[in-house]
Amino acid sequence: MIKVSETAKKKVIELMQEDGYNPSTDFVRVGVKSGGCSGLSYDLKFDKENQEGDKVFVDNEVKIIVDKKSFLYLIGTTLEYSGGLNGTGFVFNNPNANRTCGCGESFSL
């Protein structure tokens, strides 16, 4: 399962509405792809429908979909949002990551 912090929930809802998505019916698609300084990077986007094989989660009123392959890398991850002086954006707290890069956008197992 993927969890969503309260601050991430508020930002997700705000951004979904700005982009014309409905937070009560549409999804946040979270994935993992090759790349980044640590070997794997996170992919985050909005989606209106889930695909065959997707895992669907609801946490903190946010609907999340993850493709089957990415799910194995993301089990137990918490999506958070940071708006501090050190940078603004979504942060993935992934207990499966052995190493992350300084920007927090890529990781390795």
C-alpha positions as CSV (number, residue, x, y, z in Angstrom):
1,M,0.0,0.0,0.0
2,I,1.0,3.6,-0.6
3,K,0.2,6.2,2.0
4,V,-0.4,9.9,1.5
5,S,0.4,12.5,4.1
6,E,-2.0,15.3,5.0
7,T,0.2,18.0,3.3
8,A,0.5,15.8,0.1
9,K,-3.2,15.3,0.1
10,K,-3.9,19.0,0.1
11,K,-1.4,19.7,-2.7
12,V,-2.6,16.8,-4.8
13,I,-6.2,18.0,-4.6
14,E,-5.2,21.6,-5.4
15,L,-3.1,20.5,-8.4
16,M,-5.7,18.1,-9.7
17,Q,-8.4,20.8,-9.7
18,E,-6.0,23.3,-11.4
19,D,-5.4,20.7,-14.2
20,G,-9.1,19.9,-14.7
21,Y,-9.1,16.6,-12.8
22,N,-11.7,15.6,-10.3
23,P,-10.0,14.4,-7.0
24,S,-13.0,12.3,-6.1
25,T,-13.1,10.3,-9.3
26,D,-9.6,10.6,-10.9
27,F,-6.3,9.1,-9.8
28,V,-2.7,9.9,-9.0
29,R,-0.6,7.5,-11.0
30,V,2.7,6.6,-9.2
31,G,5.4,4.6,-11.0
32,V,9.0,3.8,-11.2
33,K,11.2,4.0,-14.3
34,S,14.9,3.5,-15.1
35,G,17.0,6.6,-14.8
36,G,18.1,9.2,-12.3
37,C,21.5,9.4,-10.5
38,S,20.7,6.4,-8.3
39,G,19.3,4.1,-11.1
40,L,15.6,4.3,-10.6
41,S,13.3,7.4,-10.6
42,Y,9.8,8.1,-9.5
43,D,7.1,9.0,-11.9
44,L,4.0,11.0,-10.7
45,K,1.1,12.1,-12.9
46,F,-2.7,12.4,-12.9
47,D,-4.9,9.9,-14.7
48,K,-8.6,9.4,-15.4
49,E,-8.6,5.7,-15.8
50,N,-6.7,2.6,-14.5
51,Q,-5.2,0.0,-16.8
52,E,-5.4,-3.7,-16.6
53,G,-3.1,-5.0,-13.9
54,D,-3.0,-1.7,-12.0
55,K,-3.2,-1.8,-8.2
56,V,-5.6,0.8,-6.8
57,F,-5.3,2.3,-3.3
58,V,-7.2,5.0,-1.5
59,D,-5.4,6.7,1.4
60,N,-6.3,10.0,3.0
61,E,-9.1,10.5,0.4
62,V,-6.5,10.3,-2.5
63,K,-7.0,7.6,-5.2
64,I,-3.6,6.1,-6.2
65,I,-2.9,3.7,-9.1
66,V,0.3,1.8,-9.5
67,D,1.3,-0.5,-12.4
68,K,2.1,-4.1,-11.3
69,K,5.9,-3.8,-12.0
70,S,6.3,-0.5,-10.1
71,F,4.3,-1.8,-7.1
72,L,7.1,-4.1,-6.0
73,Y,9.4,-1.1,-5.6
74,L,6.8,1.1,-3.9
75,I,5.3,-1.2,-1.2
76,G,5.1,0.8,2.1
77,T,6.0,4.2,0.5
78,T,4.5,7.4,1.8
79,L,4.0,10.3,-0.5
80,E,4.7,13.6,1.2
81,Y,4.9,17.2,0.1
82,S,7.6,19.6,1.2
83,G,7.3,23.3,0.8
84,G,10.4,24.4,2.8
85,L,13.4,26.5,2.0
86,N,15.4,23.4,0.8
87,G,13.0,22.9,-2.1
88,T,9.4,22.5,-2.9
89,G,7.7,19.3,-4.2
90,F,6.5,15.8,-3.6
91,V,8.8,13.5,-1.7
92,F,8.7,9.7,-1.6
93,N,9.6,8.1,1.7
94,N,10.4,4.6,0.4
95,P,11.4,2.0,3.0
96,N,12.7,-0.3,0.2
97,A,15.3,2.2,-1.0
98,N,18.9,1.5,0.1
99,R,20.2,4.7,-1.4
100,T,18.6,7.9,-2.7
101,C,20.1,10.9,-4.5
102,G,20.3,14.3,-3.0
103,C,17.2,15.6,-4.8
104,G,15.1,12.7,-3.6
105,E,13.8,11.9,-7.1
106,S,15.8,8.7,-7.7
107,F,16.7,5.7,-5.6
108,S,18.3,2.2,-5.8
109,L,17.4,-1.0,-4.0
